[in-house]
Amino acid sequence: MEPERERSGSTFKKGRKRRRIPSKLVGAAEAMRSRWDLEERQQPVAKKARLSTILFAENCEVTHGQLCELLKYAVLGKSSFPKPSWCQLFHQNHLKNVVVFILQGLSQLHFYKFYLEFGFLRKAFKHKFRLPPPSSDFLADIIGLQKKQIIGNLPKAMEGSLHFASSKISINLQKDPIIQKYGSKKVGLTRCLLTKEEMKTYRFPLQGFPDCENFVPTKCNGSVTDNSPLFGLDCEMCLTSKGRELTRISLVAEGGGCVMDELVKPDNKIVDYLTSFSGITKKILKPVTTKLKDVQRQLKILLPPDAVLVGHSLDLDLRALKMIHPYVIDTSLLYVREQGRRFKLRFLAKAILGKDIQCPDRLGHDATEDARTTLELARYFLKYGPKKIAELNLEALARHQESQEPRNTAEVVQQLNTSVLECLDSVGQKLLFLTREADASALSSSKNCQTIKCLSNKEVLEQARVEIPLFPFSIVQFSFEPFSPNLTEEMNKRIKIKWTEMSTVYAGPFNKNCNLRALKRLFKSFGPVRSMTLVLETHQPHLCIQYEVLEAAQLAIESLDGVLVEGSCIKVQRPVTELTLDCDTLVNELEQDSENRGTIYLSGVSETFKEHLLQQCSLFLGLEAMILPKDLKSGKHKRYCFLRFKTFGSAQRALNILTGKDWKLKGRHALTPRHLHAWLRGLPHESRLPGVRVIPPPSEQEALQMLKVDHPKIAAWHWGRKIGKLYHNLCSGTLCLILLPGTKSTHGSLSGLGLMGIKDEEESTTPNMCL
């Protein structure tokens, strides 16, 4: 692409200096944040969007408003919004899309009741957090919908921002070249198309021209109307022995989703990769096998008969493609300038959309970003009309670019009460909302929202496969029948008992003359003990130890089962009940949970452990967070902690060191995600006498026997797999959230659960899973 069409590498926006937020994490979070600040400044050019290792939510609960913070920040970046207060999203401008899956009717309780069935979700997303019970309209809360008075299609705040530009400089609108060409009233899409004479003037490839003999027509010969679809197009070129040739093409649909992004290997020898403009290097292009003819064939298939291509200096792109297309909007000509000159795409993006693109500190331009930007500029022109553009006085802004501070729509949406829909609208994008017809929401009737209502969850799933790639921001809502109040209460009770029993061990037999004090000290060394009792009903004494955390119980079993203690070879095991029969499987799966991989549990830490660890930090490469739980009554640190590392290998090396002869701590890999530990700690303690069974209510017994497809256990397994397949089809760099909103009724409320990740970030650390 030509130098004046500069571009950069992202979908969303680059931002301003980061805002520091006080940490709510107990322990060394402040140090970790300082490290992240330094890390962000020292990152190499090739960056990927990623999330912080740990969340800074109080008690691991994220409010609906805080969720909205993240979604708005994901759309516009830090130049328009402060960073979220509860997590770190690095390199937001490298995000490609945002997809939110909502499992209406499910809660945190359902997730852990059917933990083994939700196989994909627990393994793929290492960021999990609790949600408060939902309000009457959960969707409106997380999107930030608020009632705003609208004048026509223009919000009042935006109206004011546009008038501000004209108040700065006295202008004569009638002399503005845009008004002279298009008039002052709004125009339709067909009025913005280049005529055949204009295409001849600006040297667009046309059939019959002597230099276009070998060009391929797109075969788009349908009738174009004001409702015809727009597609943003942008190409990157290199210099070969035969001139400029195509190396990359990006095609963006009207919803903002990228439908084609291909690297292309030129037919002739490359003499200059033009890396400073194209971002293409020899290494990037070496494995590419796609040729120009392959791209031409794809475009002919992708473009409908009445497709309108939008680009900036689009004649160069079409010549690089060696294709002929009759319907084009060229934004370098749409935004008319005096004396036949043209505004640069970078200038228009900043002045009109408030977007920073083609930043000089990045290697080359991003074709997808530029294609999407031209599409947004065309939509902005169609939406607000020539008069609003003329009032911005672009010529004056261009002349005084360094001294003037352009006012634009991005400045308006900095207001904290702005909704996600308004953020998307400010950059010319739409939100996709897929839901069942029966599930009403204020979002369905909102402007700038493409709502598709379906008859069933199955239809929602089928539509999601087709529509998600076409939109930069999608919300897909599945709905499930809530459990009856009686069944919910029974499930809640059993979950409490199950985790209590999993954290309980029986140890013995011991000699009748054993040193009870030494035994208690031994079992306390594995972690905090809730209760310890001597069992005398057996022939020889046994101990029943109930630990506060699951890791301590598992560590005791692994360390002492079959070991000689006080002269006796003892057995250490959990109580065997119908709730613990699958305990070994559950423990193994908890250890493989992506939030636990890379985290280790340590017992026996002293008050000086934190200082000692930081002094020896060179031994623990990859340490990202230290969690030191406190006693709620005394406020003192307990004698155990969790350390979180960047990789599983770093965690394993640290565990070997800390349980070695120099540190003499006891430890293992973590089993309890932080949000789950906080939830279980907050539940009322509940236990039962040995031998007492919890019997499922008849309705659930019958369902289990019949194994109907709609049984909750089967549904969890089925829909977990389906969502997993959707997730694998998302493009790399997609921020994905799975939200179980929780339930609220007159019988009581259940907290929700959120799972979050960025696709390529998770794939790099998540083992392959069979779906």
Sequence and secondary structure as in RCSB ss.txt:
>XXXX:A:sequence
MEPERERSGSTFKKGRKRRRIPSKLVGAAEAMRSRWDLEERQQPVAKKARLSTILFAENCEVTHGQLCELLKYAV
LGKSSFPKPSWCQLFHQNHLKNVVVFILQGLSQLHFYKFYLEFGFLRKAFKHKFRLPPPSSDFLADIIGLQKKQI
IGNLPKAMEGSLHFASSKISINLQKDPIIQKYGSKKVGLTRCLLTKEEMKTYRFPLQGFPDCENFVPTKCNGSVT
DNSPLFGLDCEMCLTSKGRELTRISLVAEGGGCVMDELVKPDNKIVDYLTSFSGITKKILKPVTTKLKDVQRQLK
ILLPPDAVLVGHSLDLDLRALKMIHPYVIDTSLLYVREQGRRFKLRFLAKAILGKDIQCPDRLGHDATEDARTTL
ELARYFLKYGPKKIAELNLEALARHQESQEPRNTAEVVQQLNTSVLECLDSVGQKLLFLTREADASALSSSKNCQ
TIKCLSNKEVLEQARVEIPLFPFSIVQFSFEPFSPNLTEEMNKRIKIKWTEMSTVYAGPFNKNCNLRALKRLFKS
FGPVRSMTLVLETHQPHLCIQYEVLEAAQLAIESLDGVLVEGSCIKVQRPVTELTLDCDTLVNELEQDSENRGTI
YLSGVSETFKEHLLQQCSLFLGLEAMILPKDLKSGKHKRYCFLRFKTFGSAQRALNILTGKDWKLKGRHALTPRH
LHAWLRGLPHESRLPGVRVIPPPSEQEALQMLKVDHPKIAAWHWGRKIGKLYHNLCSGTLCLILLPGTKSTHGSL
SGLGLMGIKDEEESTTPNMCL
>XXXX:A:secstr
  GGG   S SS    S       SSSSHHHHHHHHHHHHHH  SS   EE SS   GGGB  HHHHHHHHHHHH
H TTTS   SS  EETGGG  EEEEEEEET  HHHHHHTTTT HHHHHH  EEEEE    S HHHHHHT     E
ETTEEHHHHHHHHHHHHHS   GGGSHHHHHH SS   HHHHS  HHHHHHTT   TT GGGTT EE    S   
TT  EEEEEEEEEEETTEEEEEEEEEEETTS EEEEEE   SS EEE  HHHH   HHHHTT    HHHHHHHHH
HHS TT EEEESSHHHHHHHHTEE S EEEHHHHS  GGG    HHHHIIIII    S TTSSS  HHHHHHHHH
HHHHHHHHHHHHHHHHT HHHHHHTTTT     HHHHTTSTT  HHHHHHHTT  EEEEEETT   GGGG TTEE
EEEESSHHHHHHHHHHHGGG SEEEEEEE     HHHHHHHHHHHHHHHHHHTEEEEE   TT  HHHHHHHHHT
TS EEEEEEE SSSS EEEEEESSHHHHHHHHHHHTT EETTEE EEE    TTTTTHHHHHHHHHHSTTTTTEE
EEES  TTHHHHHHHTGGGSTTEEEEE  B TTT  B SEEEEEESSHHHHHHHHHHHTSTTT  EEEE  S HH
HHHHHHHS      TT      HHHHHHHHHT TTSHHHHHHHHHHHHHHHHHTS TTEEEEEEE  EEETTEEE
 EEEEEEEHHHHHTTS     
